[in-house]
């Protein structure tokens, strides 16, 4: 593992953060009311409306920047964005997705947490109610995408949904209604049971019979193959199972997070930034996915924090997180590409459909900044 001393240095961290803040400030006018798309095109994000599942990663960056700089520089654009998310929810614009969680955790919950706006608390609860309509009582899963009756999507869960569940845990805590908690917990248990394989690799998606509740089969959507291990899915698992442990106290989730993390670490290449599918490694000539690396840093730091001081894996996870962030900061940012309005280069959205390959990813930018914030200051996760 490379020298990680720099990653512990306050001055080094602040230099990386200042770069991010400068980029975000430069983007305020462009994305005052619009948002970056999921992936850049030739390393440039072209503004679009608030319709995609990734729309909240921009306002998430704004909240991180506000907390990191302790300024009001981002407040007006945050206000514009929150109004947009309220309108999207009121009008139910492109919300046939489990990613209602991503969308309203990084907008409504973040706003309530940072600014204490009661209207955002109510927005988050309303969003949780909409997410609950996607929960199938027999299969104990939240359907990932599309119309609940669409044959190709019916009964499909995906590992990404672990990061949507905090919206339901939030609603349960705020309202006292256990239905949200129950749905989130049972979905997490099904993810643990069926998406995580015996060898600690993960399926991207898994299908259930919604009439009987029976598990059917695992399948990939964005990984190399049905039996390979899509890198971003594995990192959602590290972060997501740790979060479900924190919300439920079910220690089996921590045990699963450890297994998933250990496999991920075993498959890291020499420079500590994963290839887009963990079946690939150095010499494969395949693309990296820097966004998976950024998610992994956040997940590993959260996992390490949840472990007792006596657990030797705690130090391993912290050291690995630092090695990844150092590699990202040194070799994967747009510092030497000033024309780019993104933060992190060399991400992959969906290699199989040739979508967003070797580009900036909006979630990669968000989690890169979250990782730096975590390392630099005391901070309460929006998730």
C-alpha positions as a LaTeX table, in Angstrom:
\begin{tabular}{lrrr}
\hline
Residue & $x$ (\AA) & $y$ (\AA) & $z$ (\AA) \\
\hline
Unk1 & 0.00 & 0.00 & 0.00 \\
Unk2 & 1.27 & 3.46 & $-0.89$ \\
Unk3 & 2.43 & 6.06 & 1.59 \\
Unk4 & $-0.71$ & 7.45 & 3.25 \\
Unk5 & 0.95 & 10.01 & 5.50 \\
Unk6 & $-0.24$ & 12.84 & 3.28 \\
Unk7 & $-3.85$ & 11.73 & 3.74 \\
Unk8 & $-3.60$ & 12.44 & 7.46 \\
Unk9 & $-2.08$ & 15.89 & 6.95 \\
Unk10 & $-4.47$ & 18.77 & 7.59 \\
Unk11 & $-2.76$ & 21.08 & 5.11 \\
Unk12 & $-2.89$ & 18.44 & 2.36 \\
Unk13 & $-6.58$ & 17.78 & 2.99 \\
Unk14 & $-7.44$ & 21.46 & 2.99 \\
Unk15 & $-5.65$ & 21.89 & $-0.34$ \\
Unk16 & $-7.79$ & 19.11 & $-1.86$ \\
Unk17 & $-10.94$ & 20.63 & $-0.38$ \\
Unk18 & $-10.07$ & 24.12 & $-1.62$ \\
Unk19 & $-9.80$ & 22.72 & $-5.15$ \\
Unk20 & $-13.29$ & 21.22 & $-4.80$ \\
Unk21 & $-14.78$ & 24.40 & $-3.35$ \\
Unk22 & $-13.29$ & 26.48 & $-6.17$ \\
Unk23 & $-14.84$ & 24.18 & $-8.78$ \\
Unk24 & $-18.21$ & 24.24 & $-7.05$ \\
Unk25 & $-18.20$ & 28.04 & $-6.77$ \\
Unk26 & $-17.37$ & 28.25 & $-10.48$ \\
Unk27 & $-20.42$ & 26.04 & $-11.20$ \\
Unk28 & $-22.94$ & 28.07 & $-9.17$ \\
Unk29 & $-24.13$ & 30.17 & $-12.10$ \\
Unk30 & $-24.32$ & 27.27 & $-14.55$ \\
Unk31 & $-26.26$ & 25.08 & $-12.15$ \\
Unk32 & $-28.23$ & 27.74 & $-10.28$ \\
Unk33 & $-31.57$ & 26.11 & $-11.12$ \\
Unk34 & $-30.51$ & 23.22 & $-13.37$ \\
Unk35 & $-28.31$ & 20.24 & $-12.43$ \\
Unk36 & $-25.37$ & 18.29 & $-13.87$ \\
Unk37 & $-26.35$ & 15.07 & $-15.65$ \\
Unk38 & $-25.28$ & 11.66 & $-14.38$ \\
Unk39 & $-22.11$ & 11.72 & $-16.48$ \\
Unk40 & $-20.13$ & 14.38 & $-18.26$ \\
Unk41 & $-19.56$ & 14.48 & $-22.01$ \\
Unk42 & $-15.92$ & 15.01 & $-22.87$ \\
Unk43 & $-15.41$ & 15.86 & $-19.18$ \\
Unk44 & $-18.02$ & 18.68 & $-19.28$ \\
Unk45 & $-21.38$ & 18.49 & $-17.52$ \\
Unk46 & $-24.12$ & 20.04 & $-19.67$ \\
Unk47 & $-26.97$ & 21.52 & $-17.58$ \\
Unk48 & $-30.26$ & 19.63 & $-17.53$ \\
Unk49 & $-33.54$ & 19.73 & $-15.64$ \\
Unk50 & $-34.25$ & 17.94 & $-12.37$ \\
Unk51 & $-35.54$ & 14.65 & $-13.77$ \\
Unk52 & $-32.82$ & 11.99 & $-13.39$ \\
Unk53 & $-32.06$ & 9.77 & $-10.38$ \\
Unk54 & $-28.73$ & 11.58 & $-10.02$ \\
Unk55 & $-30.11$ & 15.12 & $-9.72$ \\
Unk56 & $-29.46$ & 15.42 & $-5.97$ \\
Unk57 & $-25.72$ & 14.87 & $-6.09$ \\
Unk58 & $-25.24$ & 18.53 & $-7.03$ \\
Unk59 & $-27.22$ & 19.92 & $-4.10$ \\
Unk60 & $-25.46$ & 17.35 & $-1.93$ \\
Unk61 & $-22.15$ & 18.89 & $-2.95$ \\
Unk62 & $-23.53$ & 22.32 & $-2.09$ \\
Unk63 & $-24.43$ & 21.23 & 1.42 \\
Unk64 & $-21.00$ & 19.68 & 1.89 \\
Unk65 & $-19.37$ & 22.89 & 0.67 \\
Unk66 & $-21.54$ & 24.98 & 2.97 \\
Unk67 & $-20.58$ & 22.87 & 5.97 \\
Unk68 & $-16.95$ & 22.65 & 4.94 \\
Unk69 & $-16.42$ & 26.36 & 4.33 \\
Unk70 & $-18.81$ & 27.56 & 7.04 \\
Unk71 & $-20.00$ & 30.29 & 4.68 \\
Unk72 & $-23.31$ & 31.32 & 3.13 \\
Unk73 & $-21.83$ & 31.34 & $-0.38$ \\
Unk74 & $-23.97$ & 28.42 & $-1.53$ \\
Unk75 & $-27.25$ & 29.32 & 0.17 \\
Unk76 & $-29.09$ & 30.91 & $-2.77$ \\
Unk77 & $-28.44$ & 27.98 & $-5.10$ \\
Unk78 & $-29.35$ & 25.55 & $-2.32$ \\
Unk79 & $-32.65$ & 27.41 & $-1.93$ \\
Unk80 & $-33.28$ & 27.21 & $-5.69$ \\
Unk81 & $-32.51$ & 23.50 & $-5.71$ \\
Unk82 & $-34.72$ & 22.70 & $-2.71$ \\
Unk83 & $-37.63$ & 24.46 & $-4.41$ \\
Unk84 & $-36.99$ & 22.34 & $-7.50$ \\
Unk85 & $-37.06$ & 19.13 & $-5.47$ \\
Unk86 & $-40.28$ & 20.19 & $-3.78$ \\
Unk87 & $-41.84$ & 20.82 & $-7.18$ \\
Unk88 & $-40.59$ & 17.49 & $-8.50$ \\
Unk89 & $-42.19$ & 15.67 & $-5.60$ \\
Unk90 & $-45.45$ & 17.63 & $-5.80$ \\
Unk91 & $-45.72$ & 16.95 & $-9.53$ \\
Unk92 & $-44.31$ & 13.39 & $-9.27$ \\
Unk93 & $-41.83$ & 14.06 & $-12.06$ \\
Unk94 & $-39.90$ & 10.90 & $-13.03$ \\
Unk95 & $-40.22$ & 9.30 & $-9.61$ \\
Unk96 & $-40.96$ & 5.71 & $-10.61$ \\
Unk97 & $-37.71$ & 4.64 & $-8.99$ \\
Unk98 & $-36.30$ & 3.50 & $-5.66$ \\
Unk99 & $-33.84$ & 6.37 & $-6.03$ \\
Unk100 & $-36.40$ & 8.61 & $-4.39$ \\
Unk101 & $-34.06$ & 7.89 & $-1.48$ \\
Unk102 & $-30.95$ & 9.37 & $-3.09$ \\
Unk103 & $-33.01$ & 12.28 & $-4.39$ \\
Unk104 & $-34.55$ & 13.33 & $-1.07$ \\
Unk105 & $-31.79$ & 12.32 & 1.34 \\
Unk106 & $-29.35$ & 14.73 & $-0.31$ \\
Unk107 & $-31.96$ & 17.47 & $-0.71$ \\
Unk108 & $-34.71$ & 17.37 & 1.92 \\
Unk109 & $-32.95$ & 15.50 & 4.74 \\
Unk110 & $-29.71$ & 17.39 & 4.21 \\
Unk111 & $-31.60$ & 20.70 & 4.30 \\
Unk112 & $-33.44$ & 19.73 & 7.47 \\
Unk113 & $-30.20$ & 18.60 & 9.08 \\
Unk114 & $-28.16$ & 21.65 & 8.07 \\
Unk115 & $-30.79$ & 24.42 & 8.01 \\
Unk116 & $-33.53$ & 22.96 & 10.25 \\
Unk117 & $-36.26$ & 23.83 & 7.75 \\
Unk118 & $-39.47$ & 22.12 & 8.81 \\
Unk119 & $-40.75$ & 22.21 & 5.24 \\
Unk120 & $-37.87$ & 19.95 & 4.22 \\
Unk121 & $-38.69$ & 17.54 & 7.03 \\
Unk122 & $-42.22$ & 17.29 & 5.64 \\
Unk123 & $-40.84$ & 16.90 & 2.11 \\
Unk124 & $-38.68$ & 13.98 & 3.22 \\
Unk125 & $-41.62$ & 12.23 & 4.91 \\
Unk126 & $-43.78$ & 12.74 & 1.82 \\
Unk127 & $-40.97$ & 11.29 & $-0.31$ \\
Unk128 & $-40.74$ & 8.31 & 2.04 \\
Unk129 & $-44.46$ & 7.71 & 1.59 \\
Unk130 & $-43.95$ & 7.63 & $-2.17$ \\
Unk131 & $-41.01$ & 5.24 & $-1.80$ \\
Unk132 & $-43.19$ & 2.95 & 0.32 \\
Unk133 & $-45.53$ & 2.44 & $-2.64$ \\
Unk134 & $-42.70$ & 0.46 & $-4.24$ \\
Unk135 & $-42.46$ & $-1.99$ & $-1.34$ \\
Unk136 & $-43.79$ & $-5.47$ & $-2.00$ \\
Unk137 & $-45.16$ & $-7.09$ & 1.17 \\
Unk138 & $-44.76$ & $-10.66$ & $-0.07$ \\
Unk139 & $-41.21$ & $-10.42$ & $-1.39$ \\
Unk140 & $-40.10$ & $-7.91$ & 1.26 \\
Unk141 & $-38.32$ & $-5.81$ & $-1.35$ \\
Unk142 & $-38.49$ & $-2.33$ & $-2.82$ \\
Unk143 & $-38.76$ & $-2.55$ & $-6.60$ \\
Unk144 & $-35.88$ & $-0.72$ & $-8.22$ \\
Unk145 & $-37.14$ & 0.76 & $-11.43$ \\
Unk146 & $-40.19$ & 1.46 & $-13.52$ \\
Unk147 & $-43.88$ & 0.78 & $-13.37$ \\
Unk148 & $-44.70$ & $-1.77$ & $-10.67$ \\
Unk149 & $-46.55$ & $-3.84$ & $-13.26$ \\
Unk150 & $-43.90$ & $-3.71$ & $-16.00$ \\
Unk151 & $-42.95$ & $-7.36$ & $-16.72$ \\
Unk152 & $-39.23$ & $-6.65$ & $-17.22$ \\
Unk153 & $-38.95$ & $-4.71$ & $-13.95$ \\
Unk154 & $-41.50$ & $-6.36$ & $-11.67$ \\
Unk155 & $-39.86$ & $-7.84$ & $-8.59$ \\
Unk156 & $-36.36$ & $-6.52$ & $-9.31$ \\
Unk157 & $-34.25$ & $-5.26$ & $-6.41$ \\
Unk158 & $-30.71$ & $-3.90$ & $-6.75$ \\
Unk159 & $-27.82$ & $-3.47$ & $-4.34$ \\
Unk160 & $-27.81$ & 0.32 & $-4.83$ \\
Unk161 & $-31.06$ & 0.52 & $-2.85$ \\
Unk162 & $-29.17$ & 0.12 & 0.42 \\
Unk163 & $-28.32$ & 3.82 & 0.09 \\
Unk164 & $-32.00$ & 4.70 & $-0.39$ \\
Unk165 & $-33.12$ & 3.05 & 2.85 \\
Unk166 & $-32.04$ & 5.91 & 5.18 \\
Unk167 & $-35.00$ & 7.90 & 3.83 \\
Unk168 & $-37.31$ & 5.27 & 5.37 \\
Unk169 & $-35.34$ & 5.05 & 8.61 \\
Unk170 & $-35.61$ & 8.86 & 8.85 \\
Unk171 & $-39.37$ & 8.82 & 8.30 \\
Unk172 & $-39.83$ & 6.14 & 10.96 \\
Unk173 & $-37.82$ & 8.12 & 13.50 \\
Unk174 & $-39.59$ & 11.39 & 12.75 \\
Unk175 & $-43.15$ & 10.05 & 12.66 \\
Unk176 & $-42.90$ & 7.18 & 15.13 \\
Unk177 & $-44.49$ & 4.91 & 12.51 \\
Unk178 & $-42.61$ & 1.60 & 12.34 \\
Unk179 & $-43.89$ & 0.69 & 8.87 \\
Unk180 & $-41.02$ & 2.57 & 7.23 \\
Unk181 & $-38.43$ & 0.93 & 9.46 \\
Unk182 & $-39.89$ & $-2.52$ & 8.86 \\
Unk183 & $-39.81$ & $-2.14$ & 5.07 \\
Unk184 & $-36.22$ & $-0.83$ & 5.12 \\
Unk185 & $-35.02$ & $-3.54$ & 7.48 \\
Unk186 & $-36.66$ & $-6.42$ & 5.59 \\
Unk187 & $-35.36$ & $-5.11$ & 2.27 \\
Unk188 & $-31.84$ & $-4.94$ & 3.72 \\
Unk189 & $-32.20$ & $-8.53$ & 4.98 \\
Unk190 & $-33.27$ & $-9.73$ & 1.55 \\
Unk191 & $-30.29$ & $-7.91$ & 0.02 \\
Unk192 & $-28.02$ & $-9.58$ & 2.52 \\
Unk193 & $-29.50$ & $-13.03$ & 1.88 \\
Unk194 & $-29.75$ & $-13.02$ & $-1.90$ \\
Unk195 & $-27.52$ & $-10.35$ & $-3.43$ \\
Unk196 & $-24.40$ & $-11.20$ & $-1.41$ \\
Unk197 & $-22.95$ & $-14.47$ & $-2.68$ \\
Unk198 & $-21.19$ & $-17.06$ & $-0.53$ \\
Unk199 & $-17.79$ & $-15.76$ & $-1.68$ \\
Unk200 & $-18.70$ & $-12.18$ & $-0.59$ \\
Unk201 & $-19.13$ & $-10.90$ & $-4.14$ \\
Unk202 & $-22.42$ & $-9.28$ & $-5.05$ \\
Unk203 & $-25.06$ & $-9.48$ & $-7.74$ \\
Unk204 & $-26.13$ & $-6.14$ & $-9.14$ \\
Unk205 & $-29.80$ & $-7.11$ & $-9.28$ \\
Unk206 & $-32.03$ & $-9.90$ & $-8.06$ \\
Unk207 & $-35.56$ & $-10.90$ & $-9.13$ \\
Unk208 & $-38.46$ & $-12.07$ & $-6.96$ \\
Unk209 & $-41.90$ & $-13.39$ & $-7.72$ \\
Unk210 & $-44.15$ & $-10.62$ & $-6.42$ \\
Unk211 & $-47.16$ & $-12.92$ & $-6.16$ \\
Unk212 & $-45.54$ & $-15.63$ & $-4.03$ \\
Unk213 & $-42.56$ & $-13.72$ & $-2.61$ \\
Unk214 & $-40.17$ & $-16.42$ & $-3.83$ \\
Unk215 & $-36.61$ & $-15.49$ & $-4.80$ \\
Unk216 & $-35.88$ & $-16.24$ & $-8.46$ \\
Unk217 & $-32.40$ & $-15.39$ & $-9.75$ \\
Unk218 & $-29.59$ & $-12.87$ & $-9.76$ \\
Unk219 & $-28.68$ & $-10.85$ & $-12.84$ \\
Unk220 & $-26.47$ & $-7.92$ & $-13.69$ \\
Unk221 & $-27.50$ & $-4.71$ & $-15.38$ \\
Unk222 & $-24.21$ & $-2.82$ & $-15.46$ \\
Unk223 & $-21.63$ & $-5.41$ & $-14.45$ \\
Unk224 & $-19.51$ & $-7.45$ & $-16.86$ \\
Unk225 & $-21.60$ & $-10.61$ & $-16.43$ \\
Unk226 & $-24.24$ & $-12.10$ & $-14.16$ \\
Unk227 & $-21.58$ & $-13.87$ & $-12.11$ \\
Unk228 & $-18.93$ & $-11.13$ & $-12.03$ \\
Unk229 & $-18.70$ & $-8.44$ & $-9.35$ \\
Unk230 & $-19.62$ & $-4.92$ & $-10.48$ \\
Unk231 & $-17.33$ & $-2.56$ & $-8.58$ \\
Unk232 & $-19.83$ & 0.14 & $-7.75$ \\
Unk233 & $-22.31$ & $-2.41$ & $-6.46$ \\
Unk234 & $-19.68$ & $-3.84$ & $-4.11$ \\
Unk235 & $-18.99$ & $-0.37$ & $-2.71$ \\
Unk236 & $-22.69$ & 0.36 & $-2.26$ \\
Unk237 & $-22.64$ & $-2.82$ & $-0.18$ \\
Unk238 & $-19.79$ & $-1.65$ & 2.05 \\
Unk239 & $-21.47$ & 1.67 & 2.79 \\
Unk240 & $-25.06$ & 0.43 & 2.72 \\
Unk241 & $-24.81$ & $-2.57$ & 5.04 \\
Unk242 & $-22.89$ & $-0.42$ & 7.52 \\
Unk243 & $-25.70$ & 2.15 & 7.45 \\
Unk244 & $-28.36$ & $-0.50$ & 8.06 \\
Unk245 & $-26.35$ & $-1.73$ & 11.05 \\
Unk246 & $-26.21$ & 1.82 & 12.43 \\
Unk247 & $-29.98$ & 2.25 & 12.04 \\
Unk248 & $-31.05$ & $-1.18$ & 13.30 \\
Unk249 & $-28.31$ & $-2.51$ & 15.58 \\
Unk250 & $-28.42$ & $-5.83$ & 13.69 \\
Unk251 & $-24.78$ & $-6.94$ & 13.96 \\
Unk252 & $-25.14$ & $-9.31$ & 11.03 \\
Unk253 & $-25.12$ & $-6.25$ & 8.77 \\
Unk254 & $-21.68$ & $-5.29$ & 10.07 \\
Unk255 & $-20.47$ & $-8.83$ & 9.48 \\
Unk256 & $-21.73$ & $-8.65$ & 5.89 \\
Unk257 & $-20.16$ & $-5.22$ & 5.37 \\
Unk258 & $-16.82$ & $-6.66$ & 6.54 \\
Unk259 & $-17.03$ & $-9.59$ & 4.12 \\
Unk260 & $-17.92$ & $-7.31$ & 1.21 \\
Unk261 & $-15.18$ & $-4.82$ & 2.16 \\
Unk262 & $-12.52$ & $-7.52$ & 2.46 \\
Unk263 & $-13.26$ & $-8.85$ & $-1.00$ \\
Unk264 & $-13.17$ & $-5.35$ & $-2.46$ \\
Unk265 & $-9.80$ & $-4.64$ & $-0.85$ \\
Unk266 & $-8.38$ & $-7.94$ & $-2.13$ \\
Unk267 & $-9.25$ & $-6.91$ & $-5.68$ \\
Unk268 & $-7.75$ & $-3.42$ & $-5.58$ \\
Unk269 & $-5.07$ & $-2.81$ & $-8.21$ \\
Unk270 & $-1.65$ & $-1.34$ & $-7.54$ \\
Unk271 & $-2.84$ & 2.27 & $-7.42$ \\
Unk272 & $-5.84$ & 1.44 & $-5.18$ \\
Unk273 & $-8.55$ & 2.67 & $-7.59$ \\
Unk274 & $-10.81$ & $-0.16$ & $-8.81$ \\
Unk275 & $-11.61$ & $-1.18$ & $-12.34$ \\
Unk276 & $-15.28$ & $-0.88$ & $-13.28$ \\
Unk277 & $-15.85$ & $-4.58$ & $-12.57$ \\
Unk278 & $-13.76$ & $-6.40$ & $-9.98$ \\
Unk279 & $-13.22$ & $-9.28$ & $-12.37$ \\
Unk280 & $-10.62$ & $-6.99$ & $-13.99$ \\
Unk281 & $-7.26$ & $-5.91$ & $-12.62$ \\
Unk282 & $-3.94$ & $-4.49$ & $-13.84$ \\
Unk283 & $-3.12$ & $-5.56$ & $-17.37$ \\
Unk284 & $-6.77$ & $-5.91$ & $-18.40$ \\
Unk285 & $-6.84$ & $-2.61$ & $-20.36$ \\
Unk286 & $-10.30$ & $-2.00$ & $-18.95$ \\
Unk287 & $-11.42$ & 1.34 & $-17.52$ \\
Unk288 & $-11.23$ & 2.34 & $-13.88$ \\
Unk289 & $-14.26$ & 3.58 & $-12.01$ \\
Unk290 & $-13.05$ & 6.39 & $-9.79$ \\
Unk291 & $-16.60$ & 6.90 & $-8.49$ \\
Unk292 & $-16.51$ & 3.42 & $-6.94$ \\
Unk293 & $-13.26$ & 4.37 & $-5.25$ \\
Unk294 & $-14.85$ & 7.50 & $-3.76$ \\
Unk295 & $-17.87$ & 5.55 & $-2.47$ \\
Unk296 & $-15.52$ & 2.96 & $-0.99$ \\
Unk297 & $-13.62$ & 5.59 & 0.99 \\
Unk298 & $-16.86$ & 6.82 & 2.59 \\
Unk299 & $-18.04$ & 3.29 & 3.29 \\
Unk300 & $-14.73$ & 2.10 & 4.71 \\
Unk301 & $-14.46$ & 5.12 & 7.00 \\
Unk302 & $-18.02$ & 4.57 & 8.26 \\
Unk303 & $-17.35$ & 0.87 & 8.73 \\
Unk304 & $-14.09$ & 1.50 & 10.59 \\
Unk305 & $-15.84$ & 3.95 & 12.89 \\
Unk306 & $-18.49$ & 1.34 & 13.71 \\
Unk307 & $-15.93$ & $-1.29$ & 14.75 \\
Unk308 & $-14.47$ & $-1.50$ & 18.26 \\
Unk309 & $-10.93$ & $-0.23$ & 18.79 \\
Unk310 & $-9.84$ & $-3.81$ & 19.49 \\
Unk311 & $-10.78$ & $-4.98$ & 15.98 \\
Unk312 & $-7.64$ & $-4.98$ & 13.77 \\
Unk313 & $-9.75$ & $-4.47$ & 10.66 \\
Unk314 & $-10.54$ & $-0.96$ & 11.85 \\
Unk315 & $-6.98$ & 0.15 & 11.13 \\
Unk316 & $-6.91$ & $-1.75$ & 7.82 \\
Unk317 & $-10.06$ & $-0.03$ & 6.59 \\
Unk318 & $-8.84$ & 3.40 & 7.62 \\
Unk319 & $-5.47$ & 2.86 & 5.93 \\
Unk320 & $-7.13$ & 1.57 & 2.75 \\
Unk321 & $-9.50$ & 4.55 & 2.68 \\
Unk322 & $-6.54$ & 6.91 & 2.98 \\
Unk323 & $-4.64$ & 5.09 & 0.23 \\
Unk324 & $-7.62$ & 5.34 & $-2.12$ \\
Unk325 & $-8.25$ & 9.03 & $-1.43$ \\
Unk326 & $-4.58$ & 9.84 & $-1.92$ \\
Unk327 & $-4.58$ & 8.06 & $-5.28$ \\
Unk328 & $-7.79$ & 9.80 & $-6.35$ \\
Unk329 & $-6.48$ & 13.22 & $-5.34$ \\
Unk330 & $-3.11$ & 12.67 & $-7.03$ \\
Unk331 & $-4.11$ & 11.02 & $-10.30$ \\
Unk332 & $-7.87$ & 11.25 & $-10.88$ \\
Unk333 & $-9.04$ & 14.84 & $-10.35$ \\
Unk334 & $-9.54$ & 17.58 & $-12.93$ \\
Unk335 & $-6.72$ & 19.73 & $-11.50$ \\
Unk336 & $-4.81$ & 19.46 & $-14.77$ \\
Unk337 & $-7.95$ & 19.84 & $-16.89$ \\
Unk338 & $-9.25$ & 23.32 & $-15.93$ \\
Unk339 & $-11.86$ & 23.33 & $-18.71$ \\
Unk340 & $-13.72$ & 20.47 & $-16.97$ \\
Unk341 & $-16.48$ & 21.45 & $-14.55$ \\
Unk342 & $-16.30$ & 18.12 & $-12.73$ \\
Unk343 & $-14.14$ & 17.03 & $-9.83$ \\
Unk344 & $-13.16$ & 13.43 & $-10.53$ \\
Unk345 & $-12.04$ & 11.98 & $-13.84$ \\
Unk346 & $-12.05$ & 8.36 & $-15.06$ \\
Unk347 & $-15.45$ & 7.21 & $-13.89$ \\
Unk348 & $-17.71$ & 4.68 & $-15.59$ \\
Unk349 & $-21.50$ & 4.89 & $-15.57$ \\
Unk350 & $-22.43$ & 1.87 & $-17.70$ \\
Unk351 & $-19.72$ & 0.20 & $-19.77$ \\
Unk352 & $-22.09$ & $-2.37$ & $-21.27$ \\
Unk353 & $-24.19$ & 0.32 & $-22.96$ \\
Unk354 & $-21.16$ & 2.58 & $-23.54$ \\
Unk355 & $-22.76$ & 5.28 & $-21.41$ \\
Unk356 & $-20.52$ & 7.65 & $-19.49$ \\
Unk357 & $-17.30$ & 5.68 & $-20.00$ \\
Unk358 & $-14.13$ & 7.41 & $-18.77$ \\
Unk359 & $-16.04$ & 10.52 & $-17.73$ \\
Unk360 & $-16.82$ & 12.53 & $-14.61$ \\
Unk361 & $-19.72$ & 11.03 & $-12.61$ \\
Unk362 & $-22.01$ & 13.27 & $-10.57$ \\
Unk363 & $-22.07$ & 10.79 & $-7.67$ \\
Unk364 & $-18.31$ & 10.33 & $-7.94$ \\
Unk365 & $-17.89$ & 14.07 & $-7.40$ \\
Unk366 & $-20.27$ & 14.01 & $-4.44$ \\
Unk367 & $-18.65$ & 11.05 & $-2.66$ \\
Unk368 & $-15.15$ & 12.35 & $-3.34$ \\
Unk369 & $-16.04$ & 15.57 & $-1.53$ \\
Unk370 & $-17.85$ & 13.65 & 1.22 \\
Unk371 & $-14.74$ & 11.52 & 1.74 \\
Unk372 & $-12.52$ & 14.60 & 2.10 \\
Unk373 & $-14.98$ & 16.23 & 4.50 \\
Unk374 & $-15.07$ & 13.07 & 6.61 \\
Unk375 & $-11.28$ & 13.09 & 6.87 \\
Unk376 & $-11.01$ & 16.79 & 7.65 \\
Unk377 & $-13.71$ & 17.56 & 10.23 \\
Unk378 & $-16.41$ & 16.17 & 12.48 \\
Unk379 & $-19.41$ & 15.70 & 10.25 \\
Unk380 & $-22.81$ & 14.07 & 10.48 \\
Unk381 & $-23.74$ & 12.03 & 7.41 \\
Unk382 & $-26.85$ & 12.97 & 5.45 \\
Unk383 & $-27.39$ & 9.23 & 5.03 \\
\hline
\end{tabular}
